[in-house]
Amino acid sequence: MAIENKRIDFLRKKANSLTLMPGVYLMKDTTGKVIYVGKAKALKNRVTSYFRENSAHNEKVRQMVLHVHDFDYIVTDSEFEALVLECSLIKQYNPKYNILLKDGKGYHYIKISDGDFPRLTAEKQKTEDGKYIGPYISSFVVKQAVDEANRVYRLPTCRRKFPQEFRKGRPCLNYHIKQCMGLCRGKISKEEYAEIFAAALDLIKRGSQDVTESLKKEMEAAAERLDYEEAAALRDRILALQRVSASQKIILSQEKEQDVVAFVRHYQELCASVLKFRGGRLVDKDDVMLGETLQSDDEVRREFLTRYYTAGDDLPKLIVLDESFEDIGLVEEYFTRLAGKKITLFVPQKGEQRKLVMMAQSNGHEKLIQKLSRTSKDVVALDELGKMLGLSAPPDYIEAYDISNLGESARVAGMVTFLKGKPYKSGYKRFAIKGFEGQDDYASMQEVIRRRLSRYEEEKESGEGFGRLPDLILLDGGKGHVAAILPVIAEFGLDIPVFGMVKDSRHRTRAIAKDGGEISFDARQAAFRFVTSVQDEVHRFAVTYQQKVHKRESFSVRLTECEGIGDRKAAALLKRFRTKKALKEATLEQLRETAKISEEKAKALQAFIKTL
């Protein structure tokens, strides 16, 4: 896509006059507002890259370049100085096209409700009743602490009020699966509950590791005085604590203070997932949605880290990353100076730290799945398919086509659409082949695609229905079908990937056809299962339409058997009444008016229809 910036020649000329020294550049719009700040090793090389002809920019870069009216630059003595200046200017201007990190964190509290039998809950704000522990910045910390305490000490989490509702109903499921002490039975005194509740608060304040050690000592003491019932209860709490700790992976074997940062991308969406460990315990996690970014992966990592830790007061001694990047040494030096202590950026290749990186990646992956409203199965299938077909990104919007006919009659095509890996039925379309006589699958497919793209030219302003172009076209057929369609797409000056779905002798999907060859499938691949589902769906849709048309055409032929009814009159009748039932219910006047026949012939037609 050509850059439609009227000042592009001016910008290109100005960029070519820049120095090869390091520095920072500031892109500005027509009002003089800074819309992007970037750092460069060599200003001339970096800035000219935005204004070159035929640059393979993504959509966000194109939009930024489109809105650039002018730019300023500041030359620095070193790349490190450029990094520091970039951080300062981004914080000052908060430019539209840089990574925007919103400080959406509010305060969170742990609430202790009033009454003789208090509860523990996670709350976003204080109210007048109850007591509160906090504030905490992280909702994750609060929820984890409350869930851990309630689970280990089997505190009630239902909505019943105690002691008012003692023995007023059967215990709930949590009691039967040993996740609640069954306070509703009325067999636990206020004093006993207070003791258990105090222990739960102690767990929140001291952490599971310290409490586990204390419980072990209490269990040993109970066993020595032969109080085996108490010892067993303490043992159960210790086991519960260990299960919770293991499932949450909160204990580290070595590093006690570190953050683990991983970046995950699906389609145009990018997520940075941060796991924070303090004192050997996972105390917080933060999944930051970055959307479509202007920068390369190296630049994204650099800018995210320097913006995320902008104040320097929450910098851990160790930041573990999923991948290295070009400026990792500069950022490490910047953080060390910012925090006044040695900060290390580390990329593990194996061991415990690598497992934590994978854990961060998994969190980011799940966040993206929620954001994109799709299952992990869909994401994997489309990722595999995109890589298999050599696409620049997984296909988000797919159109599939199939031709169906009965010899030279009932010639139709079906088009089905898939959005984010799911059938998008509002995009389904049906076509009747009418541009030529006879049976020719290639010519039929060409007609359908040409009609579809013609509608795009008419409706593209809407961006919906035919006004939206697919990321991928799949044809029910082989390389011959693909070769027939590519010239049609070229006619419209478009570049849409086209592939065929090839079936074996048993009518099962076996390969993907491309122009000049085939790509084999492994039946165990998620992409194979997805393409099979697409092929089955488009075949079903096309055949259903073909059967409907054939039935209608057969009925039309039967109507012509009636004296005075030719092809045109039969077509007019079917167009108005559509079904045999509606035709049989038509009045004499309706038949006469529609077929434009005399009353006498209308009576004969009505009698004939009743025999069908």
Residue pairs with C-beta under 8 A, 6 or more apart in sequence:
1 62
2 53
3 51
3 53
3 62
3 65
3 66
4 66
5 11
5 65
5 66
5 68
7 68
7 69
7 70
8 51
11 50
11 51
11 68
11 70
11 71
12 48
12 51
12 52
14 70
14 71
15 44
15 47
15 48
15 50
15 51
15 71
16 44
16 48
17 44
18 43
18 44
18 47
18 48
18 73
19 42
19 43
19 44
19 75
20 42
20 43
20 44
20 45
21 42
21 43
21 75
21 76
22 39
22 40
22 41
22 42
22 43
22 75
22 76
22 77
22 78
22 79
22 81
22 82
23 39
23 40
23 43
23 73
23 74
23 75
23 76
23 82
24 37
24 38
24 39
24 40
24 73
24 74
24 76
24 82
24 85
24 86
24 89
25 37
25 38
25 40
25 43
25 46
25 47
25 71
25 72
25 73
25 74
26 34
26 36
26 37
26 71
26 72
26 73
26 74
26 89
26 93
27 34
27 35
27 36
27 37
27 38
27 50
27 64
27 68
27 71
27 95
27 97
28 34
28 35
28 68
28 69
28 70
28 71
28 72
29 35
29 67
29 68
29 69
30 67
30 69
32 69
32 70
34 89
34 93
34 95
35 64
35 67
35 68
35 95
35 96
35 97
36 64
36 95
36 96
36 97
36 98
36 294
37 86
37 89
37 90
37 93
37 95
37 98
38 46
38 86
38 295
38 299
39 79
39 82
39 83
39 85
39 86
39 302
40 46
40 47
40 82
41 79
43 73
43 75
47 71
47 73
49 55
50 57
50 61
50 64
50 65
50 68
51 65
57 65
58 268
58 292
58 294
59 268
59 292
60 97
60 292
60 293
60 294
61 294
63 97
64 97
64 294
74 85
76 82
76 85
79 327
79 330
80 330
80 333
80 334
83 302
83 306
83 327
83 330
83 331
83 334
84 334
86 303
86 306
87 306
87 307
87 310
87 334
90 98
90 303
90 307
91 307
91 310
94 100
97 294
98 294
98 303
99 290
99 293
99 295
99 300
99 303
99 304
99 307
101 288
101 304
101 307
101 308
105 137
105 138
106 124
106 125
107 124
107 125
107 134
107 135
107 136
107 137
108 122
108 123
108 124
108 134
108 135
108 136
108 137
108 138
108 139
108 141
108 142
109 122
109 123
109 124
109 125
109 126
109 132
109 133
109 134
109 135
109 136
109 142
110 120
110 121
110 122
110 123
110 132
110 133
110 134
110 136
110 142
110 145
110 146
110 204
111 119
111 120
111 121
111 122
111 123
111 130
111 131
111 132
112 118
112 119
112 120
112 130
112 131
112 132
112 133
112 201
113 119
113 121
113 129
113 130
114 129
114 130
115 162
116 162
116 163
116 190
116 193
116 194
117 156
117 162
117 163
117 183
117 190
117 193
118 130
118 197
119 155
119 156
119 157
120 146
120 149
120 150
120 155
120 197
120 200
120 201
120 204
121 146
122 139
122 142
122 143
122 146
123 132
123 142
124 139
126 132
133 201
133 204
133 205
134 142
136 142
137 284
138 283
138 284
138 285
138 286
140 284
140 285
140 286
141 283
141 284
144 248
144 282
145 204
146 204
148 203
148 204
148 208
148 241
148 244
148 248
149 155
149 200
149 201
149 203
149 204
150 157
150 200
151 179
151 240
151 244
152 200
152 203
152 208
152 237
152 240
152 241
152 244
153 181
153 196
153 197
153 199
153 200
153 203
153 237
154 178
154 179
154 180
154 181
155 180
155 181
155 196
155 197
155 200
156 162
156 174
156 180
156 181
156 183
156 184
157 174
157 180
158 172
158 174
158 180
158 184
160 168
160 169
160 184
162 183
162 184
163 186
163 190
165 184
166 184
166 185
166 186
167 184
167 185
167 186
168 184
169 184
171 180
171 182
171 184
171 185
172 180
172 184
174 180
175 181
175 182
175 184
175 185
181 188
181 196
182 188
183 193
199 211
202 211
203 211
203 241
207 279
207 281
208 241
208 244
208 245
208 250
208 281
209 245
209 251
209 280
209 281
211 241
212 238
212 241
212 242
215 234
215 237
215 238
215 241
216 238
218 234
219 231
219 234
219 235
219 238
222 228
222 230
222 231
222 234
223 231
245 251
248 282
249 282
249 356
249 359
250 280
250 281
250 282
251 280
251 281
252 258
252 277
252 280
252 281
252 352
252 356
253 352
254 352
255 277
255 280
255 318
255 353
256 277
256 278
256 279
256 280
257 277
257 278
257 279
257 316
257 317
257 318
258 277
258 316
258 317
258 318
258 319
258 320
259 274
259 275
259 276
259 277
259 316
259 318
259 319
259 320
260 274
260 275
260 277
260 320
260 353
260 356
260 357
260 359
260 360
261 272
261 273
261 274
261 275
261 305
261 319
261 320
261 321
261 322
261 360
262 272
262 273
262 321
262 322
262 357
262 358
262 360
262 361
262 363
262 364
263 270
263 271
263 272
263 273
263 297
263 300
263 301
263 304
263 322
263 323
263 364
264 270
264 271
264 273
264 361
264 364
264 365
264 367
264 368
265 271
266 365
266 368
266 369
266 372
266 379
266 383
266 394
267 372
267 393
267 394
267 396
268 291
268 292
268 393
269 289
269 290
269 291
269 292
269 368
269 371
269 372
270 289
270 290
270 291
270 292
270 293
270 300
271 287
271 288
271 289
271 290
271 364
271 367
271 368
271 371
272 287
272 288
272 290
272 304
272 308
272 364
273 285
273 286
273 287
273 288
273 360
273 361
273 363
273 364
273 367
274 285
274 286
274 287
274 288
274 308
274 360
275 282
275 284
275 285
275 356
275 359
275 360
275 363
276 282
276 283
276 284
276 285
276 286
276 316
277 283
277 316
278 316
285 363
287 363
287 364
287 367
288 304
288 308
289 367
289 371
290 300
290 304
293 300
295 303
297 323
297 325
298 325
298 326
298 327
301 321
301 323
301 325
301 328
302 325
302 326
302 327
302 330
302 331
305 319
305 331
305 335
306 331
306 334
309 315
309 335
309 338
312 335
312 338
312 339
313 339
315 335
315 338
315 339
315 341
315 343
316 343
317 341
317 342
317 343
317 344
318 343
318 344
318 346
319 335
319 343
319 344
319 345
319 346
320 346
320 347
320 348
320 353
320 356
320 357
321 328
321 345
321 346
321 347
321 357
322 347
322 357
322 360
322 361
323 347
324 347
328 345
328 347
331 345
332 343
332 344
332 345
335 343
335 345
336 342
336 343
346 353
348 354
348 357
365 376
365 379
366 376
368 379
369 375
369 376
369 379
372 379
372 420
373 420
374 420
374 421
374 422
375 421
377 421
377 526
378 420
378 421
378 422
378 530
379 394
379 421
380 526
381 421
381 526
381 527
381 529
381 530
382 394
382 395
382 396
382 420
382 421
382 527
382 530
383 394
384 525
384 526
384 527
385 391
385 394
385 395
385 527
385 530
385 531
386 393
386 394
386 395
388 512
388 519
388 527
389 472
389 497
389 499
389 512
389 514
389 519
391 471
391 472
391 497
393 471
395 470
395 471
395 472
395 497
396 419
396 420
396 471
397 417
397 418
397 419
397 424
397 468
397 470
397 471
397 472
398 417
398 418
398 419
398 470
398 471
398 472
398 473
398 474
398 534
399 415
399 416
399 417
399 427
399 452
399 470
399 472
399 473
399 474
400 415
400 416
400 417
400 418
400 473
400 474
400 475
400 476
400 501
400 534
400 535
400 537
400 538
401 413
401 414
401 415
401 445
401 448
401 449
401 473
401 474
401 475
401 476
401 538
402 413
402 414
402 475
402 476
402 538
402 539
402 541
402 542
403 411
403 412
403 413
403 433
403 441
403 444
403 445
403 448
403 476
403 477
403 542
404 410
404 412
404 413
404 414
404 539
404 542
404 543
404 545
404 546
405 411
405 412
405 433
405 439
405 444
405 546
406 546
406 550
407 439
408 437
408 438
408 439
409 550
409 553
410 546
410 547
410 549
410 550
410 553
411 432
411 433
411 439
411 444
412 430
412 431
412 432
412 433
412 542
412 545
412 546
412 549
413 430
413 431
413 433
413 444
413 445
413 448
413 542
414 428
414 429
414 430
414 431
414 538
414 539
414 541
414 542
414 543
414 544
414 545
415 428
415 429
415 430
415 431
415 448
415 452
415 538
416 423
416 427
416 428
416 534
416 537
416 538
416 541
417 423
417 424
417 425
417 427
417 428
417 470
418 424
418 534
419 427
421 530
423 537
427 465
428 541
429 452
429 466
430 541
430 545
431 447
431 448
431 451
432 549
433 444
433 447
433 448
435 443
435 447
436 443
436 447
441 477
441 481
442 480
442 481
442 484
443 484
445 475
445 477
445 481
445 484
445 485
446 484
446 485
446 488
449 473
449 485
449 488
449 489
450 488
450 491
452 466
453 488
453 489
453 491
453 492
453 494
455 466
455 467
456 466
456 467
456 468
456 469
456 492
457 492
458 466
459 465
459 466
459 467
460 467
460 469
461 467
469 494
469 496
470 496
471 496
471 497
472 496
472 497
472 498
472 499
473 485
473 496
473 497
473 498
473 499
474 499
474 500
474 501
474 531
474 534
474 535
474 538
475 481
475 482
475 485
475 498
475 499
475 500
475 501
475 513
476 500
476 501
476 503
476 535
476 538
476 539
476 542
477 500
477 501
477 502
477 513
478 500
478 502
478 513
478 518
479 500
479 513
479 514
479 515
479 516
479 517
479 518
481 500
481 513
482 498
482 499
482 500
482 513
482 514
482 515
483 515
483 516
485 498
486 498
486 515
489 495
489 496
489 498
498 515
499 512
499 513
499 514
499 519
500 512
500 513
500 514
501 509
501 512
501 513
501 531
501 534
501 535
502 509
502 510
502 511
502 512
502 513
502 518
503 509
503 510
503 535
504 510
508 532
509 521
509 528
509 531
509 532
509 535
510 521
511 518
511 519
511 520
511 521
512 518
512 519
512 521
512 531
513 519
521 527
521 528
521 531
522 528
552 574
555 574
555 580
555 612
556 567
556 570
556 571
556 574
557 570
558 612
559 565
559 569
559 570
559 573
559 574
559 608
559 609
560 566
560 567
560 570
561 608
562 604
562 605
562 608
562 609
563 601
563 604
564 597
564 601
564 604
564 605
565 573
565 595
565 597
565 605
569 595
569 596
569 597
572 594
572 595
572 596
573 583
573 591
573 594
573 595
574 583
576 590
576 594
577 583
577 586
577 594
580 612
583 609
584 609
584 610
584 612
586 594
586 606
586 609
588 599
588 602
588 603
588 606
589 602
591 597
591 602
591 605
591 606
591 609
592 598
592 599
592 601
592 602
595 601
595 602
595 605
597 605
